[in-house]
């Protein structure tokens, strides 16, 4: 999986956020490295020399709806934070078959909670 696609997706979503600690997560996005997991639960590591976020452990406070190329909703994305740092990108799908790739930036709709 191309690391730049993961970084771009996370950064694009976070740039649409407006919650305490979001700016630190945006800065962390450019240092994201994939360290394991399947496409549906990607483990991330970021540069811990960057400032941590005040976001509580768990998913960021945005709803992220993924759509297919035709624009039909196919699932949700969750961006997880642990101890102030980006830690996981989860892709929950709504079909019988698991996804084989992440949606593009244009296929993710951000809904503020």
C-alpha distance (Angstrom), angle and dihedral (degrees) to the residues before:
residue distance angle dihedral
X1 . . .
X2 3.80 . .
X3 3.81 109.7 .
X4 3.79 91.7 -148.9
X5 3.82 90.2 59.7
X6 3.81 89.8 54.6
X7 3.82 92.4 46.8
X8 3.81 93.2 46.4
X9 3.79 92.6 48.8
X10 3.81 94.1 49.2
X11 3.80 93.8 43.7
X12 3.82 93.1 47.4
X13 3.79 91.7 51.9
X14 3.79 94.1 45.2
X15 3.81 92.7 49.1
X16 3.80 86.6 62.1
X17 3.78 92.1 53.4
X18 3.76 125.5 99.1
X19 3.78 106.9 -172.5
X20 3.82 134.5 114.5
X21 3.80 109.6 -78.5
X22 3.79 95.6 19.3
X23 3.82 94.8 115.7
X24 3.81 91.9 58.7
X25 3.81 90.7 50.4
X26 3.82 90.9 50.5
X27 3.81 88.9 54.5
X28 3.81 90.4 48.5
X29 3.83 92.6 52.2
X30 3.81 93.9 76.1
X31 3.83 90.1 58.1
X32 3.82 96.0 49.1
X33 3.79 115.3 134.8
X34 3.80 124.3 -174.6
X35 3.80 108.8 -127.3
X36 3.79 101.6 173.8
X37 3.75 150.2 -48.2
X38 3.79 135.0 96.2
X39 3.82 123.6 -71.5
X40 3.81 88.6 -91.2
X41 3.84 95.4 56.1
X42 3.81 111.9 24.2
X43 3.80 115.5 -173.8
X44 3.80 112.1 -141.3
X45 3.77 136.3 -162.1
X46 3.80 124.9 -166.2
X47 3.79 135.1 -173.2
X48 3.81 105.7 -80.9
X49 3.81 89.9 -160.1
X50 3.82 84.5 77.3
X51 3.79 118.4 86.3
X52 3.80 115.9 -87.2
X53 3.78 121.1 -121.7
X54 3.79 125.4 -118.0
X55 3.82 89.3 -131.6
X56 3.81 109.4 125.3
X57 3.79 119.5 -115.2
X58 3.80 109.3 -79.6
X59 3.79 135.7 50.3
X60 3.80 120.9 -19.5
X61 3.84 114.1 -102.0
X62 3.82 96.9 -101.6
X63 3.80 130.7 96.1
X64 3.80 110.7 -133.3
X65 3.81 118.1 -164.5
X66 3.81 117.0 -165.4
X67 3.81 120.2 -152.8
X68 3.78 133.6 -169.5
X69 3.81 123.7 -117.7
X70 3.82 89.8 -83.9
X71 3.82 91.0 55.4
X72 3.81 96.1 -108.5
X73 3.83 114.4 140.3
X74 3.81 111.6 -107.2
X75 3.79 104.0 169.4
X76 3.77 149.7 -48.5
X77 3.78 135.3 -80.6
X78 3.77 124.3 -143.6
X79 3.79 122.5 -166.2
X80 3.79 109.6 -156.6
X81 3.80 128.0 -151.9
X82 3.79 126.0 -160.0
X83 3.82 122.6 -173.0
X84 3.81 90.3 -15.8
X85 3.81 96.8 -50.3
X86 3.80 134.3 101.0
X87 3.81 106.2 -100.2
X88 3.81 112.0 162.8
X89 3.80 144.6 12.8
X90 3.80 111.6 -150.9
X91 3.81 123.9 -166.7
X92 3.81 113.1 -163.2
X93 3.80 110.6 -168.9
X94 3.81 130.1 -156.3
X95 3.80 100.1 -153.4
X96 3.79 134.0 81.2
X97 3.79 91.6 -107.7
X98 3.80 122.1 62.8
X99 3.81 117.0 -122.3
X100 3.79 119.5 -95.3
X101 3.81 95.8 -158.3
X102 3.77 140.5 18.9
X103 3.78 118.7 -97.9
X104 3.79 116.5 -103.6
X105 3.79 121.0 -107.2
X106 3.81 89.3 -98.9
X107 3.80 91.7 55.0
X108 3.81 95.5 60.3
X109 3.79 121.9 84.2
X110 3.80 117.0 -161.4
X111 3.78 118.6 -145.2
X112 3.78 117.9 -172.9
X113 3.80 114.3 -133.5
